[in-house]
Structures are given as structure tokens and as C-alpha cells.
Amino acid sequence: MKKQEIGSRLKELRLERGLTQVALAEILKIDKSTIAKYETNKIEPSISMLIAFVEFFQVSADYILGLVD
């Protein structure tokens, strides 16, 4: 897993859906600053947050983690 891939994948998925960080944070019921930290690779999502991203974006965890294209 490449740490920088997680942030760029999450940002890409968010932008593809036309969402702001604020909108995504509201949907996932987390703070907007947490989304920003994920996207800039300051922190990594927990397993439960990774699952929330997988379910919301309908992609595999492997994709978010940068293990597959």
C-alpha cells in the first residue's frame, strides 16, 4: 500500500461524484477536516472508515488502497 495513493484515490472518487469535502463529510457524518487529512495523507482511514468509503463509492478496498487499478 502506498500511503499517497489512498489520499489521491479518495479525492478522485469524491470529485468524480461532484462532491465537496464538506458534502462528503456530512454524508459520512465525520468532520470536514478529517476528509482533508485523508486526502492529503496526513492520516489514514480506520478499517471502519475504509468500509464506509467502499460502501459509499461502490469500489473495492483494494482500489482505495492502491493495490489494483
C-alpha positions, 0 to 999 in steps of 0.5 A: 500500500502506498500511503499517497495513493489512498489520499489521491484515490479518495479525492478522485472518487469524491470529485468524480461524484461532484462532491465537496469535502464538506458534502462528503463529510456530512454524508459520512457524518465525520468532520470536514477536516478529517476528509482533508487529512485523508486526502492529503495523507496526513492520516489514514482511514480506520478499517471502519472508515475504509468500509464506509468509503467502499460502501459509499463509492461502490469500489473495492478496498483494494482500489482505495488502497492502491493495490489494483487499478 
